Amino acid sequence: MSAIPAADSFDVAVVGGGPAGATAATHLAQQGHSVLLLDRPGNIKPCGGAIPPRAVQDFEIPDELLCTSVNAARMISPSDRRVDMPIQDGYVGMVDRAVFDEWLRERAAREGAEWRHGTFEELVEADGGVQLTYAEGRGGRDAVRHRVWARTVIGADGAKSAVGRQAVPGSTDIPHVAAYHEIIEVPAETDDRFHPERADVYYRGSISPDFYGWIFPHGETASIGAGSAVKGFSLRSAVDELRREADLTEARTLRREGAPIPMEPLQRWDNGRNVVLAGDAAGTVAPASGEGIYYAMVGGQRAAEAAEKALHSGDGAALAEAERAFTREHGQVFRVLGAMQRFWYANDKRRERFVRICTDPDVQSLTWDAYMNKRLVRARPLAHMRIFFKNIAHLTGLAPA
């Protein structure tokens, strides 16, 4: 092991350069703080890559980062019922995480953050802040180690966060779904089993016994993946099945990626002194949908704002505002989606009814409105009442399958 050089000092060290960490580093650098953005090179999260217009607007995402725009979703039931949900007024942007995340890190560096390639190893409280040790590149026994000191650390290093494990009690207790996807090259000719402007979502036990599978277009490529929390379930076999379904078995595979995805936000994101978590490390992936990019960026922003308050006040208790602010904005949506996942994904009979509900125009309209605007829609009480009674009919089995 190489000798560890003397420590550099920063106001904030951000561990992890995904959407949450890069967003936090950008905000803090824009406010004039000295920021280290530490990211492990070559780390790409398996992700369908969907971002709503709200994310494009709130975080100033340039159009050229969108591989394509999706104008409909197709829901496929266990019995192969196919329900198309067109987006009437808007779109869903699709990004390739390899390109998108790199652009976010580059933006943080342009704003003044010091971006380093390295693998986090250890943090120790010292001299009124935190001493952080990392290895260059992807680490390893012979990698050069470095120490830095920061007044505050933001852990945005993904699900099962190493920062959280060392600094925030309870951070390892989040339930997770294992996710796996393959990025493939889309053939020049395809049929209706795959459409370059449609996201396909498969609710079938053979694809996932407790979550779902997806085929999402990325322009010249596509993401084909599945997730499950069931130990021993073969996600690779599920992806093989999806490729056969879409007649994409012979398409060239460009990348294969897998990682855990959290399914429930932490109740506490910080240690009350100098460490706060964000993104997957804080569990901010929406249940039922698995959507994480927008919520990661919001969580990174809230963590940065809380860190800024702590820096100005000298009181680490201000870090708790990150979780409080996020929950005020999105807690109700997460609770509703969590209840949906627990009930509707329980077995194929319920998945069949869930997909049938998606044929309803009120369900489609309110679903897209909520997704685009990131809020529960309250402006149409009659539509909500109709959906309530239709849900009761499906739950009790009174509605036809």
N, C-alpha and C positions, 0 to 999 in steps of 0.2 A: 504494500500500500504506500502510495506517494505521500510525502510530507504535505501538511495542510498550510497553505499560505495565510498570511495575516488577513483579518476581516476587513471588508468594506462596510460602509454604513449607509442605510437607507431609511426613509420615513416608513415605507411599506415594502415588504417582500411578498409578491404574489406567486404562489406555487401552482403551476398549471396554466397552460396557454390556450385552453379551449374557449368557447364563447363566454363563459362566466369570468375566467381569469383575465382574458384579454380585454373584456369590457371594463372590468374593475381597474386594470392598469391604465387604460386609456383615460378614464374619468379622473383618476388621481393625478396622472401626469398633466392633464389639462388644467388642473387646479394648482399646478406649480409644485407638487410634492416630488421628492426623489423616490423613484419606484424601480424595484427590480422585478422583472417578469421572467421567472424561471420555468422553462418548458422542456420536457423530455422529447428529443427529436424522434421523428418517425412514428409517433403515436397517433393513430387515426381511430376514432370511435365508430363502431358500427351504428349507422343512423340512416333512416329513410331520407333525411335532408329537407323536410318540409318546414317552411317558415311562412307565417301569415303576413298580410300587408301591414299589420300593426308593428311587426318587428322591423320591416323595411323602413317604415316611417319613423319609429321611435329611435332607431339606432343608425339611421342614415346609411343603409345598405345600398350600394350602387347597383343598378340594373344588370350590369355586366357580370355580376357574381351569380345571377340566377341562370342555372343551366336550361331551365324551361319553366313555364307556368302551367299549372294543372287547372283545368276548368270543370272537373267532375271527379267524383269518387265512385267506385263500384264495390259494393258489399256482397261477398259471396258466402252463402250459408252452407251448413253441413250437407244439405240435400242438393247443393249446387244451384239454389235460387240466386239469381243475380239482380241486384237492385242498384240502379244508377242514381246518383245524387248530384245533379248538375248544380254548379255555382251560378246563381242568377246575376249577381252584381259584384264581381270581384274575381279573385284568383288565389291560388296557393303557390308561392314560389318554391322552387326546388333548388337545393345547392349540393355540391359535392364537398363533403367535409374536409377533404385534403386541401382543396383550394380555398374554401371559405375560412377555415380556421387560420390558415397561413396569412390571409389578407387581414384578419382581425389582429394578429400579432404584429404584422408590419405596421398597421395603423397605430397601435400602441407605441411602437418604437418611434414612429414619425412624430408622435405627440410628446416624446421625451422620456418614455420608459426605457430602462436599460434591459434589453432582451438577451438572455443567455440560455444556451443549450446545456441542460444538466438534469440530473436525477436527484430529487430530494432524498435525504437519508435521515436527518435527525434535527430536532430543535430542542434548545435548552434555554430557559429563562436566565438572563444575565444582564446586569448593569441597567436595570429599568426597562429592558426590552427583551428581545429574543435573539439568541445566536443560532443561526441555521447552517447546517452542513449539507453540501451537495457534491456529487461526483460529476465530472465533465461527461458530456454526451449521455449515453445510455447506461453509464456506470460500469461496474465490473471491478474485479480485484485490483487490476493495475491502473485504473483510471485515476487521474489527479483529483484530489479533494480540495474543496474551497469552503471557507467559512465567511458568512456575512452576518452583520448585525442589523436588526430592524426594530423600530419602535412597535410596529404592528405587522402581523402576518395574516394574509388571506389565503386559506387553503381551498384551492379550486382544482384539486388533483383527482377528481373523478370519484365514482362509487368506490366504497371501501378505502376512503382517503387515508393515506399514511399520515398526513398532518392531523386529521381528525383523530386517528387512533392514538396519537401521542399527546394530544392537547385538549380534546373536547370529550368529556365523559358521555357515554351513550351513543357516540357517533357510529359505532359499528353495528348498531341494533336495527338498522333499516332493512326491511324486506327487499329482496332483489329478484329481478328477472334476468336470466342469462339471455343475451341476444347475440345472434350471428347473422351476417349477411355477406353476399357476394356482389361485387360490382362487376357487371358484365358489359360487353360491347353489344349494342343493339344492332341486329341484322338490318340490312337495307330494306328488306321486305318482311312485314309482319301482318297478321290478321287481327280480328277483333279480340282475340285472347290477350293481346297487349296493345295498348294505345299510348302514343307518346305524350298525350295531354290528359291522361287519366290515372289516378292512383287506385290500385286494386288492393282490397283488404279482405283476407280470408279468415273466416270464423269457422274453423273445423278442427275437431279433436286430433286428427292425424297430422295437422299442421302445427297446432299448439293446443295442449289439453287445458290451458288456463290463460292464454293471452291471444295472440293472433299472428298471422303471417302477412307479408306485404310484397307488392311489386310496385315500385315507385320509379317513374321515368326521370332521367337526368339528361335529357337531350340526346347526345350520341351514346350515352351509357344508361344503365338502370341499376337500382338497388333491389336485390331480392333477398328477403330475410325473414326471420321468425324469432320469437322470444318465448321462454317458458321458465317457470320456477321449479318445475318438476325434475328432480334429480334423476339422471340417467336417460332423460328424453333426448333423442338424437335430433338436434337442430339442423345438422348437415343433411340428414335424410329428409327433413321437412323442406329444406330449400331445394333439394333434388326434386321433390314432388311438385313444388311451385314452378320450377323450371319446365317440368313436363307439361303442367297445366297450361302454361303460356307459350308452349312450343319454342322454348328458349334453351333447350338442353345443349344444343350444339354451339350456342353463342360463346365467344371467347371470354374467359374469366380474367379480369384485370387485377382484382384484389379480393382477399378474404380477410374478414375482421370479426373479432368477437370480444365482448366485454359485458360485465354486469350492468344492469340499469336499475336504479332505485325506484321503488313504487310508493314511497311515502315520505313526506318531508320530516326532517328532524324537528323535535319540539324545541331544541336548543341548538343554536349554531355557533356559539362562542364559549370561551372559557372565563369571561368576565374581566379579563385583564389585557390580553394582547393578541389573541388569535380568534379569527372568525372564519366560518366556512361559507362556500357559495357553490351554486350549480349542483352537479350530481353529488358532490361531497356533502351538501346539505339536503339532498333528496328531492330537489325540485324538478322532478319529471312527473308530468300529469298522469295519474292512473287512467286506466281504460284506453286512452289514446297513445300513451307512451311519448307524447310530445315533450321535447326537452330544450330545443335551441332557444326559443323565445324566453321560456322561464329561466333558463340558465343566464341569459343576458340580463334579465330583470334582477335576478338574485345577485349577480355580480355587481350591478349598479347599486343595489341597496347595501351590499357589503362595503362597497367603496364609500358610500355616503356615511355609513355608520363609522367606518375607520377614520374618515375625515373629522367627524364629531369628536371621536376619542382623541385624535391628535391635537385638536384645538383646545379641548377641555382638560386633557391629561387624565381623564377618567375612563378606564376600560369598560365600565358598565355601559357606556354608550354603544358598544358593539352589539348589544342585545337588540338594538333598534332595527338591525338588518332583518331578523326573523319577524319581528312585530310588523314592520312595514310590508313585507312580502305577504304575510298572512292576512293583513287587512285588505290587501288588493285581491288576493287570489285564493285565500283559504276556503271560501265557500265553494268555488269551482272545484277545488281538489276534493272536498268532502263529497260532493255530488258524484264526481267521476269515480271516486273510490267505491262508493256504494253501488254504482252501475257495474263496475268490474267484478265485484264480489258476487253479485247476483247473476248477471247475464252471461258471464264467462264460465259459470260453474259446470255446465255440461252441454252436449250438443242439442238437446231438446230446447234449452233456454236460448242457445245461440240462434237456433232456427227462428224462434219467436222474435228475438232481438232484430235480426235482419228484416223480418216481416214488418216490424214497426217502422223501419227506415223507409218503407214505401210511402209513408204518410207525408203529404206536402207540408203540414205544420211542423213535423219533426225535422224535415229537411231544412226548412227556412230558418227555424230557430237554432238548429245545430250550426249551420254556416254563419249565422249572425254572431253567435257566441264565439265561434272559432276565430272569425275575422277580427272581432273587437275585444276579445279576451275578457268577457264579462257574461254573467247570467242575464238573459234578456227578460226584462220585466215590463216592457212597453206594450205587450200584447196579451193581456190577461185571458181573453177568450180562447186564444190558441193554447195557452198553458192549461186551461181547464179541459179543453178537448183532449189534449195529450194525456192529462192525468187520468181521465176516464178510460182512454184507450189502453193505457198501461195497466190499469186495474183489470181490464178484460183479458189482457195477455197473461198477467200474473196468475189469474184465477183459472185460465184455460177456457174462458167463455168465447174468446176470439178464435176464428178459424186459423189453423196452422199455415 
